[in-house]
Amino acid sequence: MTPPTTVPLDGLPDRVTVYEVGPRDGLQNEQTIVPLAVKAEFIHRLADAGLRTIEATSFVHPKWVPQLADAEDLMDELEHLDGVRLPVLVPNLNGLRRALDQGADSVAVFVSATETFSRRNLNRSVAQSLEMVAPVVDQALAAGADVRGYVSMCFGDPWEGAVPIDQVIDVGNRLLQFGCTELSLGDTIGVATPGQVSALLRGFEESGTQTSSLAVHFHDTYGQALANTLTALTCGVSTVDASAGGLGGCPYAKSATGNLATEDLVWQLDGLGIDTGIDLAKLAATSQWMAAQLGRPSPSRTVRALGRME
């Protein structure tokens, strides 16, 4: 594989942490149940490619996300995977207890920035969601786990339209006040553009929240995910969520298409001379393998391009 030409830009971080969400966010919306062995091998292959943070699964009730009903069994398959953080999503205290019983030491909670999506996704208001999440964060921290907070619908909502910046900042800062050590800002339906990204991150800084505690999570519905990511990097963000092969969507927001493909992100970062610790060739091969398991080509442009060069 011929790597991209490296030409750094001023004002960017020297290293970026890629927070891989493929095994959880990428697979959760698949209609056909992916076998446990395939999920486990997927995660092991990602680790072998150099990913060091891989969100493995979700301890949500199986009725709501059948694809992830095997969370306990999957964690058993990963117990000997050394040197890799394996965060898991927990929706409530019951999910947290299940995760802790499996030895999870890194969990994530989620809320929506908008009322309509909160009620459709969680069947409760934003205020009620925050009230539910607070003891989850508290008990996770008491158990020695680190906690990430997700805020969805940060830039646009299919029912409410544009989302006010202050609304996102208020919800996000509440999660940080609860004790979340990192906050991931999600463009759930992929409508953000760079100006919006810059304005939101600037708003967080003006509220007293450092960008070092923020991550970004872009969907590529309108092809803006990489542009938005680069904007976030210029604003001081150094953790970026991505999904191997561009897998994913949101089962409760039908306009949401795939996540930013990890390969496309790494190609850009390699070209900028930013260290990720990821072997792009191995990563692309992993995504090609996973696409074959799912029976369709990968939507990642980099995976497709590298495949044509073989």
C-alpha positions in Angstrom: 0.0 0.0 0.0 1.3 3.4 -1.0 0.6 5.8 1.9 -0.6 9.4 1.5 2.0 12.1 1.1 2.6 13.6 4.5 2.3 17.4 4.7 1.5 18.7 8.2 -0.7 21.8 8.9 -0.1 24.2 11.7 -2.4 24.3 14.7 -3.2 20.5 14.8 -2.5 18.0 17.5 0.5 15.8 17.2 -1.5 12.7 18.1 -5.2 11.8 17.8 -7.0 9.1 19.8 -9.3 7.2 17.5 -12.3 6.0 19.5 -13.5 3.0 17.5 -17.3 2.4 17.6 -17.7 -0.1 14.9 -18.5 -3.2 17.0 -21.2 -1.3 18.9 -22.6 1.7 17.0 -21.6 0.1 13.7 -23.4 -3.2 14.2 -26.3 -2.2 16.3 -28.6 -1.4 13.4 -27.8 -4.6 11.4 -31.0 -6.5 10.7 -29.3 -9.9 10.5 -27.8 -11.1 13.7 -24.0 -11.2 13.5 -22.6 -14.3 15.1 -20.7 -14.0 18.4 -17.5 -15.4 16.9 -17.6 -12.8 14.1 -18.0 -10.0 16.5 -15.1 -11.2 18.7 -12.8 -11.7 15.7 -13.8 -8.2 14.4 -12.6 -6.7 17.7 -9.4 -8.8 17.8 -8.6 -7.7 14.2 -9.2 -4.1 15.1 -6.9 -4.4 18.1 -4.2 -6.1 15.9 -4.5 -3.1 13.5 -3.5 -0.8 16.4 -6.8 0.5 17.7 -6.5 0.9 21.5 -10.0 2.1 22.3 -12.8 -0.1 20.9 -16.4 0.3 22.1 -17.3 -3.4 22.3 -21.1 -3.6 22.9 -24.0 -2.2 24.8 -25.8 -3.6 27.9 -29.1 -2.4 26.7 -32.2 -4.7 27.1 -32.1 -7.3 24.3 -35.7 -6.4 23.3 -34.5 -2.9 22.2 -31.3 -3.9 20.4 -31.4 -7.6 19.6 -28.1 -7.4 17.8 -26.3 -6.8 21.0 -28.1 -9.3 23.2 -24.9 -11.4 23.5 -23.0 -8.6 25.4 -22.0 -10.9 28.3 -20.8 -13.7 26.1 -18.9 -11.2 23.9 -17.1 -9.7 26.9 -16.1 -13.3 28.0 -14.5 -13.7 24.5 -12.4 -10.5 25.0 -11.1 -11.0 28.5 -7.6 -11.9 27.4 -7.3 -8.9 25.0 -4.5 -6.9 26.7 -3.6 -3.3 26.2 -7.0 -2.3 24.8 -9.8 -0.3 26.4 -13.1 -1.9 25.8 -15.8 0.7 26.8 -19.4 -0.5 26.8 -22.6 1.5 26.5 -25.0 1.3 29.5 -28.5 2.8 29.4 -29.4 2.6 33.1 -28.4 1.2 36.4 -29.4 -2.4 35.4 -27.2 -2.1 32.4 -24.4 -0.8 34.5 -24.6 -3.7 37.0 -24.5 -6.2 34.1 -21.5 -4.4 32.7 -19.6 -4.3 36.0 -20.4 -8.0 36.6 -18.6 -8.7 33.4 -15.5 -6.7 34.6 -16.1 -3.6 32.5 -13.9 -0.7 33.7 -15.0 1.8 31.1 -18.6 2.7 30.4 -20.6 5.3 28.4 -24.0 6.9 29.0 -26.1 8.8 26.5 -28.7 11.6 26.4 -30.2 13.6 23.6 -29.9 17.4 23.2 -33.4 17.5 21.8 -36.8 16.7 23.4 -38.3 14.9 20.4 -35.5 12.5 19.9 -35.2 11.9 23.6 -38.8 10.8 23.8 -38.6 8.7 20.7 -35.3 7.0 21.6 -35.6 6.8 25.4 -39.3 7.4 26.0 -38.5 10.2 28.4 -37.7 13.9 28.4 -34.2 15.3 28.4 -34.6 16.3 32.0 -35.8 12.8 32.9 -32.9 11.3 30.9 -30.4 13.4 32.9 -32.0 12.4 36.1 -31.7 8.7 35.2 -28.1 9.0 34.1 -26.8 10.8 37.2 -26.8 7.8 39.5 -25.4 5.6 36.7 -22.4 7.9 36.5 -22.1 8.1 40.3 -22.1 4.4 40.8 -19.8 3.7 37.9 -17.2 6.1 39.3 -17.6 4.5 42.7 -16.9 1.1 41.2 -13.6 2.5 39.7 -14.9 2.8 36.1 -14.3 5.8 33.9 -17.4 7.2 32.3 -17.9 8.8 28.9 -21.0 10.9 28.1 -22.6 11.0 24.7 -24.9 13.8 23.5 -26.8 13.0 20.4 -28.5 15.4 18.0 -26.0 18.2 18.6 -26.3 19.9 15.2 -29.7 18.9 13.8 -32.8 16.9 14.6 -35.0 15.4 11.9 -38.1 16.6 13.8 -36.9 19.9 15.4 -34.5 21.1 12.8 -31.4 23.1 13.8 -30.4 22.7 17.5 -29.5 25.8 19.5 -25.9 25.8 20.7 -26.8 26.8 24.2 -29.1 23.7 24.4 -26.3 21.3 23.5 -23.9 23.1 25.9 -26.3 22.9 28.8 -26.9 19.1 28.4 -23.2 18.4 27.8 -22.0 20.3 30.8 -24.5 18.6 33.0 -22.9 15.3 32.0 -19.5 16.6 32.8 -20.8 18.0 36.2 -22.1 14.5 37.0 -18.5 13.2 36.6 -18.1 12.1 33.0 -14.4 12.3 32.1 -15.1 12.8 28.4 -18.0 14.1 26.4 -18.7 13.0 22.8 -20.7 15.4 20.7 -22.8 13.5 18.1 -24.0 14.7 14.7 -26.5 11.9 14.7 -28.0 12.6 11.3 -24.9 14.0 9.6 -26.1 17.5 8.9 -23.3 19.6 10.5 -21.0 21.8 8.5 -17.6 23.2 9.7 -19.0 26.6 10.8 -21.4 24.9 13.1 -18.7 22.7 14.6 -16.4 25.6 15.3 -19.3 27.6 16.8 -20.3 24.8 19.1 -16.8 24.0 20.3 -16.1 27.7 20.8 -19.3 27.9 22.9 -18.2 25.1 25.1 -14.9 26.9 25.7 -16.7 30.1 26.6 -18.7 28.1 29.1 -15.6 27.0 30.8 -15.3 23.5 29.3 -11.9 22.7 27.8 -11.8 21.0 24.4 -9.4 18.4 25.9 -12.5 16.8 27.5 -14.5 16.8 24.3 -14.6 14.3 21.5 -16.6 14.4 18.2 -18.8 11.8 16.5 -19.8 12.6 12.9 -22.0 10.8 10.5 -21.3 11.2 6.8 -24.8 11.7 5.4 -23.8 14.7 3.3 -20.1 13.9 3.0 -19.1 16.4 5.6 -17.6 14.2 8.3 -13.9 14.6 7.4 -14.3 18.4 6.9 -16.0 18.6 10.3 -13.3 16.5 11.9 -10.5 18.7 10.6 -12.4 21.8 11.9 -12.7 20.1 15.3 -8.9 19.3 15.3 -8.1 23.0 14.6 -10.3 23.8 17.7 -8.2 21.6 19.9 -10.2 18.4 19.9 -7.9 15.3 19.9 -10.3 12.4 20.2 -12.4 11.4 17.2 -15.1 8.7 17.1 -15.1 6.5 13.9 -16.4 3.2 12.7 -14.4 0.7 10.8 -15.6 0.5 7.2 -18.1 3.3 7.8 -20.6 0.9 9.5 -23.5 2.2 11.4 -26.5 4.4 11.7 -29.2 5.0 14.3 -32.2 2.7 14.6 -34.3 5.6 16.0 -33.3 8.2 13.4 -33.9 6.8 9.9 -32.1 9.7 8.2 -28.9 8.7 9.9 -26.4 7.0 7.6 -23.1 5.5 8.4 -20.5 6.9 10.8 -17.2 8.4 9.6 -15.2 5.5 8.3 -12.1 4.9 10.5 -10.0 4.2 7.3 -11.0 7.6 5.8 -10.1 9.3 9.1 -6.7 7.5 9.3 -5.8 8.3 5.7 -6.4 12.0 6.4 -4.5 11.9 9.7 -1.6 10.0 8.2 -1.4 12.7 5.4 -1.3 15.4 8.1 1.5 13.6 9.9 -0.7 13.1 13.0 0.1 9.9 15.0 -2.7 7.4 15.7 -0.7 4.2 16.1 -3.0 2.5 13.6 -1.8 0.3 10.7 -4.0 1.5 7.8 -3.4 -1.6 5.6 -4.4 -3.9 8.4 -7.4 -1.8 9.3 -8.6 -1.7 5.7 -8.2 -5.5 5.4 -10.3 -5.9 8.6 -13.1 -3.8 7.2 -13.0 -5.7 3.9 -13.3 -8.9 5.9 -16.2 -7.5 8.0 -18.0 -6.3 4.8 -17.7 -9.9 3.4 -19.3 -11.2 6.7 -22.2 -8.8 6.2 -22.5 -9.6 2.5 -22.1 -6.1 1.0 -19.2 -3.8 0.0 -17.8 -1.4 2.5 -19.0 2.3 2.1 -15.5 3.5 3.1 -13.9 5.3 0.2 -10.4 4.4 1.4 -11.3 0.7 1.7 -12.7 0.8 -1.8 -9.7 2.6 -3.2 -7.2 0.3 -1.5 -9.1 -2.7 -2.7 -8.9 -1.5 -6.3 -5.1 -1.2 -6.0 -4.6 -4.8 -4.9 
